[in-house]
């Protein structure tokens, strides 16, 4: 057997194990990858190129300073930033987001997102579920669900990829596959779960060394071919393909991108915040990598961006971070449209909750789970609109309250998944629906689609 090993990791059952990927027995206590592929083929599950890019804004982004400004509110609420008009008549957003404003027709904003748990955690954003109510093993994140349902689009590219940086506050880091198990854990090119992308001596730190990387891949491919001869079936060949191809490495190699396109995304800023050294960084290149990975065949790519937990210096930090988000997000969505991917790739941007309307004594905003926001693009959705409304002080939703499960139902709808008739088994074999809501957000759906 061929095995990739990494550091010891803590899994959902709290037992430390070696992080591994083994040809022939990929799943812990479950089916091997060849068996999974064979079962999916018998069940008529075929690859599609629909995908999701999720931008997780850690810490709780302030709706009143980004997409729901209240210029007529008292000064202790409205803050220092001014609203600007967008290219959609009647819609305004923050002056710190001029690029997104100029292409608002390609975005939709939900200003009335409700039901947030007051937890500094990625959990609700990536699972659509409440942390406090979980089955044995835990709820899986969306990338793991798509891995389980569809498998790889391309045998050389993992269906779910986590580009988020390793963050000091552990709950910010993505929760993983939950009850679906290790076979569907999103691939992380770097970080705690798989610090070394080891292929017989090749690791992520050597991505820039193209000569040695390609030589190592060639050596690994020859060995993999020898193993495949013993397996003698196409599904084993596909399993080996995930490890033996350089397609994933090439997608992550941004030097292959047009320099003008790279420049559009901006430069990484590892020091955009005083505490960026703890992992909360503004990596602009992750937006570009996400686009390249969905083009290569990933079904779900997740990116965590910076940190918005600004109990103090809200406006000073906002001036540093929000324009970077504006640039990366505008570049990503423009790129998707220019490449004809806007119907197939859904983009969602959100955080775990928002910030208080009232500014505190330290010029910061505190936690505010009563209402928050989401931005959506692509996926064939109806864009150029605002959904929902908050009251005059931005305290609560007064029109069209929308929950996290509805957003997830919309993403699954965009992927062509029939939520009423699609389930995944938990650890006891009980079928579980993918989300609590089976109805997508009606305002975002172009037309009735038979799934």
N, C-alpha and C positions, 0 to 999 in steps of 0.2 A: 504493500500500500504506500501511497504518497501522502505525506502529512505536512501541513504547514502549522508550525507552533508559534505561540506568542506568549505574552505575559499571563500570569494567573489573574483571572477576572472573577468578579462576584456576580452570579447569575440570579434570576428571579427567585429561585428556591433558597437563596442565601448560602449555598454551598460553593466554596471556591473550587474552580476547576481550571485546567489548562485550556486556553483558547485555542481551538484547532479547526482544521479543515482537512478531512481525510477522503481521498478518492475511494469510493466504494462504500463508505459508511459515513455520509455527511451528517446525518441527523443523530441527535442524542436519543437513544431509545426509540427511534422511529425508522422511517424508510431512508434508504440511501438515495443520493441524488439521481442515479440512473433509474431507480424504482419510481421515484416521484415523477420523473419525466415520462416514463412509460405509462404510469397511471393517468397522468394528465392527457396523454395522447388517446388512451382508450376512452376517457370521459369526454373527448371532443374539445378540450381546452387548447386553444391555439393562441399564438402570440399576436399582440396588436402593438401599435406604436403610440397609443394614448399614454400620457404620463402626467405626473404632478411634480411641480417644484414648490416646495414650502419654505418660506422665509420666516423663521421664528425670531421675533424681536424679544430677546430675553429681558426680564426684569419689569415689564409693564410699560409700554409706550404711551405717552400722554396724548389722548385724543384732542384735547383743547389746544395743543400746540402744533398739531400735525394736520388733521383732516376735519376738525369740527370746531373751528375758532368761534369765539363769541365776542365780537368787537364792541358790542353794546353792553356787555356785562360790567360789573364793578371792577376796578383795577386789580383787586386782590384775587380775581378769578380770570380775567381775560389775559393777563400776562403781558409779555413784552413783544410778542410776534404779531404781525399784521396778516390778515387774509389777502390773498391775491386771486384774481379771476383766472379761470382755466379756459381751455378751448371748448368747453361745454357751457353754453349760456346758463347763468344762474348758479353755477357750482363754483365755490371758492375753497381753497385749501391754504396751507401755510406758505408764507413768503420764503421759507427755507426749502421749499420743494418746487422750484420753478420748472425743472425738467418734466416732472410728472404732470404739473399743471398744463404744460404745453401739449400734452398728449392724453389728457383726461378722457378723451373719447375711447381710449383703449383700456380704461380701468373702470371698475365699479367699486364704490365705497359703501360698506355697511356701517352706518353710524349708530346702530341700535343693537349691537351684539350683547346679549345678556346671558346669565347663567355661569359666569366665571367663578371658579373656586379661588379663594384668596390664598393661593399657594405659589411661591416662587418655583415654578416647575414647568417643564415643557410638556408634561403628561397630557393635559387636556387638549393642547394644540395639536399634538401628533396622534392622539387616539380618538378624540371626540367624546371621551368618557370622563366620568367623575373618578378621581383617584380613590375616594373613600368607599366606593362600591365596586369591588372587583371579584372576578372568579379566581379559582385556584390557578396560580401561575401568572396572573395579571393580564390586563388587556394588551393586545398587540398594537403597535403603531401602524399607521396606514401603509407604509412601505412593506412591512412584514405581511400584511393582509394581501397586498397585491402580489407579493412573492408567492404566497400560498395559493392564490387563485390562478395566477397566470404563468408562474415560472419566468424564466428569462426570455426576453425578446430575442436577444443575441446570446448564443451559448458562451461567449467570451466576456459578457458584461453582467455583473450581479443585478438583479431586478431592483433592489433597494440599496441606496447609497447615502451615507450620512457624512456630509462635508463639514459638520459643525466642529468647532474647536473644542478641545477638552477644557471644561470650565471648573473652577475651584468649587463653586457651589454645586454639589453633585446632582440635585434634582433638575438643574438646567440641562444636563446631558440627557440625550434621548433615552427613553426607557427600554427600547429593544422589542423583541418579538413576543414577550409575554408567554401565554400558553401555547403559542405556535412553535416555540423551541428554537434551538440554535440554527437549524437548517434555514430559517427565515430571518435571522438577525441581519439588519442592514450592514453592508460592508462599509468599513471605515478605513480610508486609506492611511490615516494616522490617528493616534490617540491611544487611550488606555486599553480599549477592547482589542485592538490589533495594532500595536505599536510598530511592529515589523511586518511589512508586506513581503513575507519571505517566500521566494521561489528559488530554492537551492542557492542561497547566497545573495539574492536580489532583495533590496529593501527600499522603502519609500524615499529614504534620504539620498539614494543614488539615482533618482529619476533624472537628474540633470546630466548624469554621465551616460549619454546615449550609447556609446560604444560598448562599454561593459554590460549595460543593461540588455542590449539586443543579443550580445554573445551569450549571456546567461539564459535568456529566454530560448534561444536556439538549442542550448544544451538541455534545458528542461523539456522542450518540445520533443526532442529525440527520445528522451526517457519515457515521456508520456505515451508516445506512439508504441513503444515496446509493451507498456502495460496494457494499452488498448487492445493489442492483438490477443491477449489472454482473455479479455472480457467478451469480445466477439458479439457486440450488439451496438446499434446506433445510439442508444441512450447512454451507454458508457462513454462512447465517443463524445457525446455532447457534454457530459459531466467533465471529461478531461479538457474539453475546449475552454471551459471557464478559467482554468488555470494556465493552459498552454499558449493562449493567444496573447498578443501584445496590444489588442484593441483597447482594453481598459487603460493601460499605461499611456497609450497614445492620446486617449481622450483627456487624461489628466495633465498631459504635457502641453502647457499653454504656449510654448515657444512655436508650436505648429500653427498657431492662429495668426491671421492677418494683423500686423502691428497696428494698423489704423483701428481695427475692431477692438484690440486689446486696450488701446488708449482711450476709447470711448468709455470703458468700464472704470477707468481711474486707477489710482495707485493704492495698494494696501496701506493702511495706517495702523500699525501695531501699537501706537501710543496716543490714540485719539482720546482716551480717558486716563485719568491719573492712576487707575487700577487696572489698566489693560494687561499688565503682566500676569494677572490672575486668569487670563484666558478670554476676557471679554473684549475682543478686538474687532476692528472694522476691516475685514478681508474682502476687498472689492473683487479680487480674482475668483472668489468662490461663486459669484454670480455667473461669470463666464464659464467656469468649470461645470456648473450645473447645466447650462445650456449644452455644452459639449457632451455631457454624459447622457442626457435624454436623447440627443441625436445619435449617440452610439448604441442606445438600446435600453437604458435604465428606465424603469417604470416610475420610480419615485426618488427624488433627490431632495434632501433636507439641508438647509443652511441656517445656522444660528448667527445672528448679526449683532455685534456690539453689546451694549447693556444700557437699559433705560431706567434703572432703579435709582432715580435722582431725588432722594429725600432732601438734598441740598444742591445748590448751583444748577437748578433745572435749566435755566436759560443759557448759562455759559456752556453747559454740556450739550444742550440742544443745538447750539450754533456750530459745534464740532461734528456731531454725529448725524443729525438729520440731513444735512446736505450730502453727506457721503451715501446715505441710504437712497436719497433722491437720485443720485447719479447712477448707482449700481442698478437700481430697480428700473429706471428709465432705459438704460442700456439693454438690460435683459429683455424687457417687453418689446422694445424696438427691434431687437435682434430676432426674436421669435416671429414677429410679423414679416420682417424682411426675408426670412428663410422659409416662409410658408408653414410655420409650425403653430401658428396662433389658434388653429382649430383643434389641434391634437394635444397641446401642452397647457394644462391649467396651472396658474400661479396664484398662490394665496399667501398673504402677508399679514401677520398678526402676532399678538403676545398674550400672556396668561391673564392679564387684566389691564386696567388703565390707571391713571393717576388722579388724585383728588382735584376737584374744581378749585378749591381754596388753596392758595399758595401759603406755605408755612413760613415760619420766622427765619428759616435758613434759605429762603428763595427756592425751595423745592416743593415738589408735590408728593404726597404719600399714596399708599395703596388705595385703589378704588375699583372694587369688583362689580359694582352695580351696573355699569355699562362700559363697554369698550368698543373697538372698531376692528374691521378687517378690510383689506383691499384685495380685489380679485381681478385677474386678467386672463386672456386666452381661453382655451377650452371650448371654443365655439359659443361662449356666453354672450349675452346682450350686455354691452359695456356702455360707458358714457352716461352713467346714472349714479344717483345716490339713493340708497335704500335706508329707510328709517329716519328717525329724528329724535334728538334729545330736547329737554326743556331749555329755557332761556339761559340757564346757568350750567348746562351740560352735566346735570346730576344724574338723570335717569332717562330711559327711553319713553317717549310719549307717542311714538308712532312706529308701527311695524317692528316690535321686538323680535329678534332673531337669535336662535341658540346655536351653539357649536355643532350639535348633531345635524342641524339643517344645512350648515356649510359642508359638513362631511357628506351628507346625502347628495349635495350638488356636485361635489368632486367625483363621487362614485358614478353619478349619472353621466357626467362628462366622459368618464372612462367606459361607458356602455355597460355598466353592471346593473342588473335587475335586483334592487334591494329587497323586494318582497319575496323573491324566490332564491336568494343566495345566502347560504350560511357557511360557517366554518366550525369544525368540532372543537370543543374545549378539551381539557385533559381527561374528562370523564366520558368523552364521546358525545356529549350533548351538543346539538346544533345551536350555534349562536349567530344572531343577525349581525351584520356589519356595523350598524349604527342604530341608535334609538329612534331616529326619524327616517321614514321611508320616502319622504317627500322633499324633493329639491326646492330651492328658493325660486318661486314661480317667476319673479321678475327677471331672473338671470337666464331662463331657459328660452332659447330661440323659438322653438316650436315643439309640438308633441312628437316624441320619438318613441318608436316601438323598440323596446330593449330585448 
